[in-house]
């Protein structure tokens, strides 16, 4: 079968966004049988003057899954994101999609920055259409996509208002539309839940899950570990311009020694007295028991159940916050 020319690929993408069913612009649904793509960064390096900021960043992210890019301030997250978005080039390494160099003409990227960048005095609908057209949509397709997302996010009533008349949370939702209206295949969300109340946070969660279900690659960059744990299958933790840890989050957690138990009991004081320095009282009132070996698990749990009034027992599994603190280390210098 003949391969499409680059121009044909670009035109096909524009046509796919010209209209659709059920209010959603055509092309915004995952096609039946469509294969998930794989984004890979290989040995990305970047220097600013004499300062080497990225020192061989490598990780993979897969379509239909969320990926958490983590690190303390100065670790290299922002520089990595900017290189991925083609804001500036890397000094070394490569970025591929399914093994081939990424082509930014046919691989649209949506970006929700931590710092917002829309025009406060301009009409919302007009500037959203403007940004969608900048990203390759024709005017009609841009208007249809913007109207869909205004409805989806409950913002249709503000269509013809100025941005500065909205609350901070609603401005955040408008900014999100700029990241999604052009139907990007890669979506990068930098602190997406910042400033959102619980209702809007729930709405954003629904939208993110929908985008993941449609086969998008969704990259999260956030210090709110609970959201990363909720959404992300894989993570990469950066430290001083290098990848300190990357992989499947569940596998990473299972890789820790299973030599601690979390115990909830009505006889907390008695258990603490019996286990002495191997027992720690947690903030929520549960007890953390450290065993001499993970092989002692069955015997210790049997002893606890037979001796004390136990409400719940389980093997301790580190939270992402625990893992982050262990691997991220001390904060580096300010990020470039």
C-alpha positions as CSV (number, residue, x, y, z in Angstrom):
1,X,0.0,0.0,0.0
2,X,1.4,3.4,-1.0
3,X,2.3,5.7,1.9
4,X,0.6,9.0,2.3
5,X,2.7,12.1,1.6
6,X,3.4,14.5,4.4
7,X,1.0,17.0,2.8
8,X,-1.7,14.4,2.5
9,X,-1.3,13.5,6.2
10,X,-1.7,17.1,7.3
11,X,-4.8,17.6,5.0
12,X,-6.3,14.4,6.3
13,X,-6.0,15.6,9.8
14,X,-7.6,18.9,9.0
15,X,-10.5,17.2,7.3
16,X,-11.0,14.8,10.2
17,X,-11.7,17.8,12.5
18,X,-14.4,19.4,10.3
19,X,-17.4,18.1,12.1
20,X,-18.8,15.1,14.0
21,X,-21.6,13.2,15.7
22,X,-23.2,13.7,19.2
23,X,-21.7,17.2,19.5
24,X,-18.1,16.0,19.6
25,X,-16.0,17.2,16.6
26,X,-15.2,14.5,14.1
27,X,-11.8,12.9,14.8
28,X,-12.0,13.4,18.6
29,X,-12.9,9.7,19.1
30,X,-10.5,6.8,19.1
31,X,-11.0,4.8,15.9
32,X,-11.8,1.2,16.2
33,X,-8.7,-1.0,15.9
34,X,-6.4,2.0,16.1
35,X,-3.1,1.0,17.6
36,X,-1.7,2.8,20.7
37,X,1.3,4.9,19.8
38,X,4.5,4.9,21.9
39,X,6.4,8.1,22.7
40,X,10.0,7.7,23.6
41,X,12.7,10.1,24.8
42,X,16.2,8.7,24.4
43,X,19.2,10.2,26.1
44,X,18.0,13.8,25.9
45,X,20.7,16.3,26.9
46,X,20.5,20.1,27.2
47,X,22.9,22.8,28.3
48,X,22.5,26.5,28.8
49,X,25.9,28.0,28.4
50,X,28.3,26.1,30.7
51,X,25.4,24.6,32.8
52,X,24.3,21.1,31.8
53,X,20.6,20.9,32.7
54,X,19.6,17.5,31.2
55,X,22.0,14.6,31.4
56,X,20.6,11.8,29.4
57,X,16.8,11.8,30.1
58,X,15.1,8.6,28.8
59,X,11.6,7.3,29.3
60,X,8.6,5.9,27.4
61,X,4.9,6.9,27.4
62,X,2.1,4.9,25.7
63,X,-1.1,6.0,24.2
64,X,-4.2,5.3,26.2
65,X,-2.3,5.7,29.5
66,X,-1.2,8.6,31.7
67,X,2.5,9.2,32.5
68,X,3.7,11.1,35.6
69,X,6.8,13.3,35.1
70,X,7.9,14.2,38.6
71,X,10.8,16.0,40.3
72,X,11.6,18.8,42.6
73,X,12.1,22.3,41.3
74,X,15.2,22.4,39.3
75,X,15.2,18.7,38.4
76,X,14.7,19.4,34.7
77,X,10.9,18.8,34.2
78,X,10.2,22.1,32.5
79,X,13.2,21.8,30.2
80,X,12.2,18.3,29.2
81,X,8.7,19.5,28.5
82,X,9.9,22.4,26.4
83,X,12.1,20.1,24.3
84,X,9.3,17.6,23.9
85,X,7.1,20.5,22.6
86,X,9.8,21.7,20.2
87,X,10.1,25.1,22.0
88,X,13.9,24.7,21.7
89,X,16.1,21.8,20.6
90,X,18.0,19.3,22.7
91,X,21.8,19.2,22.4
92,X,21.7,15.5,22.2
93,X,19.4,12.5,22.1
94,X,16.1,12.0,20.1
95,X,12.3,11.9,20.5
96,X,10.4,9.2,18.6
97,X,6.9,8.1,18.0
98,X,6.7,4.3,17.3
99,X,10.4,4.3,16.7
100,X,10.4,7.1,14.1
101,X,11.5,10.7,14.7
102,X,8.6,12.8,15.9
103,X,7.1,15.0,13.1
104,X,5.6,18.0,14.7
105,X,3.6,18.8,11.6
106,X,1.5,15.7,12.0
107,X,1.8,15.1,15.8
108,X,-0.2,17.8,17.5
109,X,0.6,18.5,21.2
110,X,-1.7,20.1,23.7
111,X,-0.2,21.9,26.7
112,X,-1.8,23.3,29.9
113,X,0.9,25.4,31.5
114,X,1.1,26.0,35.3
115,X,1.3,29.7,34.6
116,X,-1.7,30.8,32.6
117,X,-1.3,32.8,29.4
118,X,-4.6,33.9,27.9
119,X,-5.7,37.5,27.2
120,X,-7.8,38.8,30.2
121,X,-9.5,41.6,28.2
122,X,-10.5,39.6,25.1
123,X,-13.7,37.7,24.4
124,X,-13.4,34.0,25.4
125,X,-14.8,32.5,22.2
126,X,-12.7,34.6,19.9
127,X,-9.4,34.0,21.6
128,X,-10.1,30.2,21.9
129,X,-10.8,30.0,18.2
130,X,-7.7,32.1,17.5
131,X,-5.5,29.6,19.4
132,X,-7.2,26.6,17.7
133,X,-6.5,28.1,14.3
134,X,-2.9,28.7,15.2
135,X,-2.7,25.0,15.9
136,X,-3.9,24.0,12.4
137,X,-7.7,24.1,12.5
138,X,-9.8,25.9,9.9
139,X,-12.1,28.6,11.2
140,X,-15.3,26.5,11.1
141,X,-13.6,23.4,12.7
142,X,-12.1,25.7,15.4
143,X,-15.5,27.2,16.2
144,X,-17.2,23.8,16.4
145,X,-14.4,22.4,18.6
146,X,-14.4,25.4,20.9
147,X,-18.2,25.3,21.3
148,X,-18.1,21.6,22.1
149,X,-15.5,22.1,24.9
150,X,-17.3,25.1,26.3
151,X,-20.4,23.0,26.7
152,X,-18.4,20.0,28.0
153,X,-16.9,22.1,30.7
154,X,-20.1,23.9,31.6
155,X,-18.7,27.2,30.3
156,X,-21.1,27.9,27.3
157,X,-22.8,30.8,29.1
158,X,-19.5,32.7,29.2
159,X,-18.8,32.2,25.5
160,X,-19.0,35.9,24.7
161,X,-17.6,37.3,27.9
162,X,-14.2,38.6,28.7
163,X,-11.8,36.3,30.4
164,X,-11.2,38.6,33.4
165,X,-14.9,38.4,34.4
166,X,-14.4,34.8,35.4
167,X,-13.2,33.2,38.6
168,X,-9.7,31.7,38.8
169,X,-11.2,28.2,38.6
170,X,-13.2,29.0,35.5
171,X,-10.2,30.7,33.8
172,X,-8.4,27.4,34.4
173,X,-11.1,25.6,32.5
174,X,-10.9,28.1,29.6
175,X,-7.1,27.5,29.5
176,X,-7.7,23.8,29.3
177,X,-9.8,24.3,26.2
178,X,-6.7,25.7,24.4
179,X,-4.9,22.5,25.2
180,X,-7.7,20.2,23.9
181,X,-9.7,22.0,21.1
182,X,-7.3,21.0,18.3
183,X,-7.5,17.3,19.3
184,X,-3.9,16.7,20.2
185,X,-2.5,13.2,20.4
186,X,-0.2,14.2,23.2
187,X,-1.6,16.2,26.1
188,X,0.8,17.7,28.7
189,X,-0.8,18.9,31.9
190,X,1.4,21.0,34.3
191,X,-0.3,21.3,37.7
192,X,-3.7,20.9,36.1
193,X,-5.7,20.9,39.4
194,X,-4.2,24.0,40.9
195,X,-6.9,26.5,41.9
196,X,-9.8,24.2,41.2
197,X,-12.6,23.6,43.8
198,X,-13.7,20.0,44.4
199,X,-16.5,20.1,41.8
200,X,-14.3,21.5,39.0
201,X,-11.5,19.0,40.0
202,X,-14.0,16.2,39.6
203,X,-15.0,17.5,36.1
204,X,-11.4,17.8,35.1
205,X,-10.8,14.2,36.3
206,X,-13.6,13.0,34.0
207,X,-12.2,14.9,31.0
208,X,-8.7,13.5,31.6
209,X,-10.1,10.0,31.8
210,X,-12.0,10.5,28.6
211,X,-8.9,11.7,26.8
212,X,-6.9,8.7,28.1
213,X,-9.7,6.4,26.9
214,X,-9.5,7.9,23.4
215,X,-5.9,6.7,23.1
216,X,-4.1,10.0,23.9
217,X,-0.8,10.1,25.6
218,X,-1.3,12.2,28.7
219,X,1.7,13.5,30.6
220,X,1.2,14.9,34.1
221,X,3.7,17.1,35.8
222,X,2.5,17.8,39.4
223,X,3.5,18.0,43.0
224,X,0.1,16.7,44.0
225,X,1.0,13.0,44.4
226,X,-2.6,11.9,45.0
227,X,-3.6,12.9,41.5
228,X,-0.5,11.2,40.0
229,X,-1.3,8.0,41.8
230,X,-4.9,8.1,40.7
231,X,-4.2,8.6,37.0
232,X,-0.7,7.4,36.1
233,X,0.3,3.9,35.2
234,X,4.0,4.8,34.7
235,X,6.2,7.5,36.2
236,X,9.6,9.1,35.9
237,X,11.2,10.9,38.8
238,X,13.9,13.4,37.8
239,X,16.8,14.5,40.0
240,X,19.5,16.9,38.9
241,X,18.8,16.4,35.2
242,X,18.8,12.6,35.3
243,X,16.1,10.0,35.6
244,X,16.4,8.7,39.2
245,X,13.5,6.2,38.8
246,X,11.1,5.2,36.0
247,X,8.7,2.4,35.4
248,X,5.3,0.9,36.2
249,X,4.1,2.5,39.5
250,X,2.5,-0.7,40.7
251,X,5.6,-2.7,40.0
252,X,7.7,-0.1,41.8
253,X,5.6,-0.4,44.9
254,X,5.6,-4.2,44.8
255,X,9.4,-4.1,44.6
256,X,9.7,-2.8,48.1
257,X,10.4,-5.2,50.9
258,X,7.1,-6.5,52.3
259,X,8.4,-6.5,55.9
260,X,5.9,-4.0,57.4
261,X,2.3,-4.3,58.4
262,X,-0.3,-1.5,58.9
263,X,-2.6,-2.5,61.8
264,X,-5.9,-0.9,62.9
265,X,-6.9,-2.0,66.4
266,X,-8.9,-0.9,69.4
267,X,-5.9,-2.1,71.6
268,X,-3.3,0.3,70.2
269,X,-1.4,0.8,73.4
270,X,-1.1,-2.9,74.1
271,X,0.2,-3.6,70.7
272,X,2.7,-0.7,70.9
273,X,3.9,-2.0,74.3
274,X,4.4,-5.5,72.9
275,X,6.3,-4.5,69.8
276,X,8.3,-1.7,71.3
277,X,10.6,0.2,68.9
278,X,9.3,-1.9,66.0
279,X,5.9,-0.2,66.3
280,X,5.2,3.3,65.1
281,X,1.9,5.3,65.6
282,X,0.8,6.9,62.4
283,X,-1.0,10.2,62.1
284,X,-4.4,8.5,61.3
285,X,-4.1,6.3,64.4
286,X,-3.0,3.1,62.7
287,X,0.1,1.3,63.7
288,X,3.1,0.5,61.5
289,X,4.8,-2.7,62.6
290,X,8.2,-3.7,61.3
291,X,9.1,-7.4,61.1
292,X,12.5,-9.0,61.2
293,X,11.8,-10.5,57.8
294,X,8.9,-10.6,55.3
295,X,8.9,-14.3,55.8
296,X,7.4,-13.7,59.3
297,X,4.3,-12.0,57.8
298,X,1.9,-15.0,58.2
299,X,3.0,-15.8,61.8
300,X,2.9,-12.2,63.0
301,X,-0.6,-11.6,61.4
302,X,-1.8,-14.9,63.0
303,X,-0.4,-13.8,66.4
304,X,-2.0,-10.3,66.2
305,X,-5.4,-11.8,65.2
306,X,-5.4,-14.3,68.0
307,X,-4.1,-11.9,70.7
308,X,-5.7,-8.5,70.0
309,X,-9.0,-7.0,68.8
310,X,-7.9,-6.2,65.2
311,X,-10.1,-4.2,62.8
312,X,-7.8,-4.4,59.8
313,X,-4.3,-5.6,58.8
314,X,-2.5,-5.3,55.6
315,X,1.1,-5.3,54.2
316,X,2.5,-1.7,54.1
317,X,2.9,-0.4,50.6
318,X,4.7,2.9,50.2
319,X,2.7,5.8,48.8
320,X,4.0,7.7,45.7
321,X,4.9,10.5,48.1
322,X,7.1,8.2,50.1
323,X,8.8,7.0,46.8
324,X,9.2,10.6,45.6
325,X,10.9,11.7,48.8
326,X,13.3,8.8,48.7
327,X,14.3,9.3,45.0
328,X,14.0,13.0,44.4
329,X,16.5,13.9,47.1
330,X,17.4,17.5,47.9
331,X,16.2,20.2,45.6
332,X,18.6,21.3,43.0
333,X,19.2,24.8,41.7
334,X,16.3,26.7,40.0
335,X,15.1,25.2,36.8
336,X,16.1,26.8,33.5
